[in-house]
Amino acid sequence: MPYKKATFWFSVISLLICLNSYLGNDDKNILLIGLNPLLNSIVYTEPFRHWIFDFDSAKLAVDSATIRVQFPAYIIHFASFFLTGLIIDCLIRIISRKVKS
């Protein structure tokens, strides 16, 4: 059953966060970047910074904190949450095998 896997729930949470950000409810990207340690760390690295933020839209923004994110940010967010779910599922499987034996 897929709904009992951490991979499923982490993927669903990631999709909801990405959808929330895309629809404009997270205009300061607190959920999208703040809850993701990978995005939070690479957002300050120069080559990745331009992949994540759309600095052309910053000229039109009223507040400097409301810079839109680009599509690769959503892909990185989903991939990191999916991989985190896979790692948790693998650890649960390894621990349950050791407990059974």
Long-range contacts (C-beta under 8 A, 24 or more apart in sequence): 5-85, 5-89, 6-84, 6-85, 6-88, 6-89, 6-92, 7-82, 7-85, 7-86, 7-88, 7-89, 8-85, 9-85, 10-81, 10-82, 10-84, 10-85, 10-88, 11-78, 11-81, 11-82, 11-85, 13-81, 14-77, 14-78, 14-81, 14-82, 15-78, 17-77, 18-74, 18-77, 18-78, 21-69, 21-74, 22-74, 27-66, 28-65, 28-66, 29-67, 29-69, 32-69, 32-73, 32-74, 32-77, 33-69, 33-73, 36-76, 36-77, 36-80, 36-81, 37-80, 38-76, 38-80, 39-73, 39-76, 39-77, 39-80, 42-76, 52-76
